[in-house]
Amino acid sequence: MSDASQLNFSQLNLSKAQTDNLNKLGYQTMTDIQAQALPLALNGKDIIAQAKTGSGKTAAFSLAILDKINPRFFGAQALILCPTRELATQVAQEMRKLGRHIANLKVVILSGGQSIGPQIGSLAHGAHIVVGTPGRIKDHLRKKTLEIDQIKTLVLDEADRMLDMGFRDDIEDIAAHTPEQRQTLLFSATYPDNIEKLSKHLQYEPQSIRIADTHDQKKIQQQLFICPRGEKTETLKKILSYFDIQQAVIFCNTKQVVQEVTQALQDLRCSALALQGDMDQKDRDRVLIRFKQQSANFLIATDVAARGLDVDNLEYVINFDLPRDTDVYAHRIGRTGRADKTGIAISIASDKEQYKVDAINQHPAGDLVAEQTLTAEQAIQIQPMPYISLCLQAGRKDKLRPGDILGALTNGQGGIDGKAVGNIAVLDYVAYVAVERDQAKAALEHLQQSRIKGRKIKVRKA
């Protein structure tokens, strides 16, 4: 489809209620992946599609699933497998928005990192759509707390990442519990051989869709600074000073380097948070949400830990270590320059790593040319972030909604101006709200004295 992005959702054979909901949500013209995948998916075809985070793929498979949902049957009718809890949560949130015209639609998240008991309780009341990680889905199948023998659609989202994480056997075992006549939709950012093998094993005559990299590399300015290996930390400090960087994701290749870089930045009195693969889910949530809510300057992460990371309006990505895999480089820098925004990707390489630079420049996304040595010697002027995140010890399972939190913050004597309230994130058992820094103390005291939904809720700085 040469002019796919100009296709309108109203041209699809969707219900009027669905089309009206899409209009209210601001969905009008389709992205490339939506224009190519949706007509096929709505027609019941299996699909193998190359599409990255941010391409609109979630809406592509969500709309196909919602079109087939029977709201009167509370058995699982669709199963979406994701590599991480963060991605599963994003998918479920999008699904709920897109399906809000369907009365009593129930979307359940089943992922590791949290107690299985409440998940079992939630499943006991039925679910139309299940979104989860392979390990936890396997746990529920083993305990017989989840039945997927009635599903119509199986989705593998970011399939390459799931295979990288060693989930191949789990995926195949889960698929074996589903009907043979199901529809299978497979989405992957890259196309390694093991993806083709998985497709042959799970899909029937799949239609292949390959979308050019959804992140327009021309909108991402790439900078490279080369230094002796022992001077990378000092070079990072000079980069932060020279570019006056106030917020960035900084990628490292190992957990040890993540810790070293985090400590170096904290020593400069920056708000720097480490994100590592061995963190428990509660700490991962706290770190990710603080960064997204603009209450932390720097997020320092390994690639494994950063899977599922999707931050709006991120201007800078810094490669403290260059990755060996060129696709990983493309994926890292693609976290900036989203939608109609521009971004800057800065890489630091030791003088012994020219081979990595050469390999990256063989990739379509690569455009690394060494810059002149940095001369910025002035002290780093890192400003405190505009927001402070407050953590409430209650969440979605306690029937808490963003509007409840906003109301509690702004109501009554001592309430703050609603304009001072930023992003609100409500998870299952905890919620986070960003408040402008100069209002945070008053907001915290007000919430501690207030009742939300008729009860006191513990609140603290995140």
C-alpha positions in Angstrom: 0.0 0.0 0.0 1.9 3.0 -1.2 -0.1 5.6 0.7 -1.1 3.5 3.6 -0.7 6.2 6.2 -3.5 8.2 4.6 -6.1 5.5 5.1 -8.8 6.4 7.6 -10.2 4.1 10.3 -13.7 4.9 9.0 -12.8 3.0 5.8 -12.5 -0.3 7.8 -15.5 -2.5 8.4 -15.7 -1.6 12.1 -18.8 -1.1 14.1 -20.2 2.4 14.5 -19.6 2.3 18.2 -15.9 1.4 17.6 -15.5 4.1 15.0 -17.1 6.7 17.3 -14.8 5.7 20.1 -11.7 6.0 17.8 -12.8 9.5 16.8 -13.2 10.5 20.5 -9.7 9.1 21.2 -8.2 11.1 18.3 -7.5 8.1 16.1 -8.1 9.1 12.5 -5.5 8.2 9.8 -3.7 4.9 10.3 0.0 4.3 10.7 1.7 2.1 8.2 1.4 -1.1 10.3 -2.3 -0.4 11.1 -3.1 0.1 7.4 -1.4 -3.0 6.3 -2.2 -5.3 9.2 -5.7 -4.4 10.2 -7.6 -5.4 7.0 -5.8 -8.8 7.1 -6.4 -9.3 10.8 -10.0 -8.3 10.6 -10.4 -10.9 7.8 -9.0 -13.6 10.2 -5.6 -14.1 8.6 -2.5 -15.0 10.5 0.2 -12.3 10.3 3.9 -12.1 10.8 4.8 -8.4 11.0 8.0 -6.5 11.5 7.1 -3.5 13.6 8.8 -1.6 16.5 7.5 -0.1 19.7 5.8 3.2 18.8 4.6 2.1 15.4 0.9 1.7 16.4 1.0 -2.1 16.4 -1.0 -2.4 19.7 -4.0 -0.7 18.1 -3.6 -2.9 15.0 -4.0 -6.2 16.9 -6.3 -4.7 19.6 -9.0 -3.6 17.1 -8.9 -7.0 15.4 -9.4 -8.7 18.8 -12.2 -6.3 19.9 -14.1 -6.9 16.6 -14.5 -10.5 17.5 -15.3 -10.2 21.3 -18.5 -11.7 22.6 -19.1 -9.6 25.7 -21.7 -12.1 27.1 -19.1 -14.9 27.2 -16.7 -14.4 30.1 -14.2 -17.0 29.0 -10.8 -15.9 27.6 -11.3 -15.1 23.9 -7.8 -13.6 23.2 -4.4 -14.1 24.7 -1.5 -11.5 24.2 2.0 -12.6 25.2 4.5 -9.8 26.0 8.2 -10.0 27.1 7.8 -7.7 30.2 5.2 -6.6 32.7 5.7 -3.0 31.5 4.7 -3.8 28.0 1.8 -6.0 29.2 0.5 -3.1 31.2 0.8 -0.7 28.3 -1.0 -3.1 26.0 -3.8 -3.7 28.5 -4.3 0.0 29.1 -4.5 0.6 25.3 -6.9 -2.3 24.9 -9.2 -0.9 27.7 -9.3 2.5 26.0 -10.0 1.1 22.5 -12.7 -1.2 23.9 -14.4 1.2 26.3 -17.5 1.2 24.1 -18.0 -2.5 25.0 -20.0 -2.8 28.2 -18.3 -4.8 31.0 -15.2 -5.6 28.9 -12.7 -7.3 31.2 -9.0 -7.2 30.4 -6.7 -9.0 32.9 -2.9 -8.6 33.3 -1.1 -11.8 34.3 2.6 -11.1 34.8 5.4 -12.0 37.2 6.8 -9.7 39.9 3.6 -9.6 41.9 1.6 -12.1 44.0 -0.3 -14.7 42.0 -3.2 -14.9 44.6 -5.1 -11.7 43.5 -4.6 -12.8 39.9 -6.3 -16.1 40.6 -9.1 -14.2 42.4 -9.6 -11.9 39.4 -9.7 -14.8 36.9 -12.4 -16.5 39.0 -14.8 -13.9 37.8 -13.9 -14.5 34.1 -12.0 -12.4 31.6 -12.5 -11.6 27.9 -8.9 -10.7 27.1 -5.7 -11.9 28.9 -2.4 -10.0 28.6 0.6 -11.5 30.2 4.2 -12.7 30.3 4.9 -16.3 29.3 6.3 -17.5 32.7 3.2 -16.3 34.6 0.8 -17.6 32.0 2.5 -21.0 32.3 2.0 -20.8 36.1 -1.7 -20.3 35.8 -2.1 -23.1 33.2 -0.2 -25.4 35.6 -2.5 -24.4 38.5 -5.5 -24.7 36.2 -6.6 -21.2 37.1 -6.6 -20.1 33.5 -8.3 -21.8 30.6 -7.4 -20.8 27.0 -9.0 -23.5 25.0 -11.7 -21.1 23.7 -9.4 -18.3 22.5 -9.9 -17.0 19.0 -6.7 -14.9 18.8 -3.2 -15.5 20.0 -0.8 -12.5 19.8 3.0 -12.6 20.3 4.1 -9.0 20.9 7.8 -8.3 20.6 8.4 -12.0 19.8 12.1 -11.5 19.2 12.5 -10.2 22.8 10.7 -13.1 24.2 13.0 -15.5 22.3 16.0 -13.5 23.5 14.8 -14.0 27.1 14.5 -17.8 26.7 10.7 -18.1 26.4 10.6 -20.3 23.2 9.5 -23.5 25.0 7.0 -21.6 27.2 5.4 -20.0 24.1 5.1 -23.3 22.3 3.7 -25.0 25.4 1.1 -22.1 25.9 0.1 -22.3 22.2 -0.5 -26.1 22.6 -3.3 -25.2 25.1 -5.1 -23.1 22.5 -7.4 -24.2 19.7 -5.8 -25.3 16.4 -8.2 -23.1 14.5 -7.1 -19.9 16.3 -5.8 -16.8 14.6 -2.1 -16.1 15.4 -0.6 -12.6 15.1 3.2 -12.3 15.5 4.9 -8.9 15.9 8.7 -8.6 16.0 11.1 -5.7 15.7 13.7 -7.9 14.1 13.6 -11.0 11.9 16.2 -13.5 13.1 16.0 -17.1 11.9 14.3 -18.3 15.1 11.3 -16.0 14.4 10.8 -17.7 11.1 11.0 -21.1 12.8 8.5 -20.0 15.5 6.1 -18.7 12.8 6.3 -22.0 10.9 5.5 -23.9 14.0 2.6 -21.7 15.2 1.0 -20.1 12.2 -1.1 -21.1 9.1 -0.2 -19.4 5.8 0.8 -16.1 7.6 0.7 -12.9 5.6 4.1 -11.2 5.9 4.3 -7.4 6.6 7.6 -5.5 6.8 7.4 -1.9 7.8 10.5 0.3 7.3 12.0 1.5 10.6 9.2 3.5 12.2 11.7 5.8 13.8 12.8 8.2 11.1 16.6 8.2 11.6 16.8 11.6 9.9 15.1 13.1 12.9 17.7 11.6 15.2 21.0 13.5 15.3 23.8 11.0 16.1 27.0 12.2 17.8 30.1 10.1 18.6 32.9 10.9 21.0 36.0 8.8 21.2 38.2 8.7 24.3 40.6 6.4 26.2 38.8 3.6 28.0 39.5 5.0 31.4 38.1 8.4 30.6 34.6 7.4 29.7 33.0 8.7 32.9 34.8 12.1 32.6 33.7 12.2 28.9 30.1 11.6 30.0 30.3 14.5 32.5 31.6 16.8 29.7 28.8 15.7 27.4 26.1 16.5 30.0 27.7 19.9 30.5 28.3 20.7 26.8 24.8 19.8 25.7 23.2 21.0 28.9 21.3 17.7 29.2 18.7 17.7 31.9 17.1 14.3 31.3 18.3 11.2 29.4 18.3 7.4 29.2 21.9 6.2 29.5 22.6 2.7 28.2 25.4 0.4 29.6 26.3 -3.1 28.7 26.6 -4.6 32.2 25.0 -4.2 35.6 28.4 -3.3 37.1 28.8 -0.3 34.8 25.2 0.7 35.4 26.1 0.9 39.1 29.3 2.8 38.5 27.7 5.4 36.2 24.7 5.8 38.6 27.0 6.5 41.5 29.1 8.9 39.5 26.0 11.0 38.6 24.6 10.8 42.1 28.0 12.1 43.4 27.3 15.2 41.2 24.0 15.6 43.1 21.9 14.5 40.1 18.8 12.5 40.4 20.1 9.3 38.8 18.2 6.0 38.9 19.6 2.6 38.0 17.4 0.1 36.1 18.7 -3.5 36.2 17.2 -6.9 35.2 17.5 -8.3 38.7 15.4 -5.6 40.4 12.0 -6.7 41.8 8.9 -5.5 40.0 8.0 -2.9 42.7 11.3 -1.2 42.4 11.2 -1.4 38.6 7.8 0.3 38.5 9.0 3.0 40.9 12.1 3.8 38.9 10.3 3.8 35.5 7.4 5.9 36.7 9.6 8.5 38.4 11.5 8.9 35.2 8.4 9.1 33.0 6.9 11.6 35.5 9.9 13.9 35.1 10.9 13.6 38.7 14.4 12.1 37.9 17.1 13.4 35.6 18.8 10.2 34.4 17.8 6.6 33.9 20.8 4.3 33.6 20.0 0.8 32.2 21.1 -2.4 30.6 19.3 -3.5 27.5 17.6 -6.4 29.2 16.3 -4.1 32.0 15.1 -1.5 29.5 12.8 -3.8 27.6 9.3 -2.4 27.4 10.6 1.1 28.2 8.6 3.7 26.2 9.0 7.3 27.2 7.2 10.2 25.5 9.2 13.3 24.5 12.6 11.8 25.3 15.2 14.2 23.7 18.4 12.4 24.6 19.7 8.8 24.5 23.3 8.2 25.5 25.3 5.1 24.8 27.9 5.0 27.6 28.8 1.6 26.1 28.3 0.8 22.4 26.4 -2.5 21.9 27.9 -5.3 19.9 24.5 -5.9 18.1 23.7 -3.3 15.5 19.9 -3.9 15.9 20.3 -3.2 19.6 21.9 0.2 18.7 19.0 1.0 16.4 16.5 0.0 19.0 18.2 2.2 21.7 18.4 5.3 19.7 14.8 4.8 18.4 13.6 5.7 21.9 14.1 9.3 20.9 12.8 11.1 17.8 9.3 9.7 18.2 6.2 10.9 16.3 6.9 14.5 15.1 9.7 15.1 17.5 13.5 15.3 16.9 16.1 13.6 19.1 19.8 13.4 19.8 21.6 10.1 20.3 25.1 10.5 21.8 27.6 7.6 21.9 30.9 7.2 23.8 33.4 4.8 22.4 36.9 3.9 23.6 39.8 4.3 21.2 39.8 0.4 20.8 36.2 0.2 19.6 36.4 1.3 16.0 35.2 -2.1 14.9 31.9 -1.5 16.7 31.5 1.9 15.1 32.2 0.4 11.6 29.6 -2.4 12.3 26.9 0.1 13.4 27.5 2.3 10.3 26.8 -0.8 8.1 23.3 -0.8 9.6 20.6 1.4 8.0 20.2 3.3 11.3 23.9 4.0 11.8 25.3 7.4 11.1 28.3 7.7 13.5 31.0 10.2 12.7 33.5 11.0 15.5 33.2 14.6 16.8 36.0 16.8 17.9 37.2 16.3 21.5 34.9 18.0 23.9 36.3 21.2 25.4 33.4 21.9 27.9 35.1 22.3 31.2 32.5 24.3 33.0 30.7 22.8 36.0 27.7 20.7 35.2 24.5 22.6 35.8 21.9 19.9 36.3 18.6 21.4 37.4 16.2 19.6 39.7 13.4 18.0 37.6 10.1 20.0 37.5 8.1 17.3 39.3 8.3 15.2 42.4 6.5 11.8 42.4 4.3 10.9 45.4 3.4 7.3 46.0 0.0 6.2 47.3 -0.4 2.8 48.9 -3.6 1.9 46.9 -4.3 1.1 43.3 -6.6 -0.2 40.7 -7.6 -3.2 42.7 -8.8 -0.9 45.5 -11.0 0.9 42.9 -8.7 3.9 42.9 -8.8 6.0 39.7 -6.7 9.0 38.5 -9.7 11.2 39.0 -9.9 10.2 42.6 -6.3 11.3 43.2 -6.7 14.6 41.3 -9.8 15.4 43.3 -8.2 14.6 46.6 -5.2 16.9 45.7 -7.3 19.9 44.6 -10.4 19.7 46.9 -10.9 21.5 50.2 -8.8 23.8 52.3 -5.1 23.2 51.6 -5.8 21.7 48.2 -3.4 22.7 45.4 -4.1 24.1 41.9 -4.9 21.3 39.4 -2.3 22.9 37.0 0.4 21.8 39.4 -0.5 18.1 39.0 1.3 16.1 36.2 1.1 12.5 35.2 -0.9 10.1 37.3 -0.1 6.3 37.1 -2.4 3.9 38.8 -1.1 0.3 39.1 -2.8 -2.7 40.7 -1.9 -2.0 44.3 0.0 1.4 44.2 -0.4 4.7 42.5 2.0 7.5 41.6 1.2 11.2 41.0 3.7 13.9 39.7 3.3 17.2 41.4 5.3 20.4 40.6 8.3 20.6 42.8 7.3 23.8 44.7 3.9 22.3 45.4 5.0 18.8 46.5 5.3 19.5 50.2 1.9 21.1 50.4 0.4 18.3 48.2 2.0 15.6 50.4 0.6 17.1 53.6 -2.8 17.6 52.1 -3.1 14.0 50.9 -1.9 12.8 54.3 -4.7 14.7 56.0 -7.4 13.7 53.4 -9.6 10.8 52.8 -9.7 9.3 49.3 -12.9 7.3 48.5 -13.8 7.5 52.2 -10.6 6.2 53.7 -7.1 7.3 54.6 -4.4 6.1 52.2 -0.7 6.2 53.1 1.3 8.6 51.0 5.0 9.3 50.7 7.6 10.7 48.3 8.5 8.0 45.8 
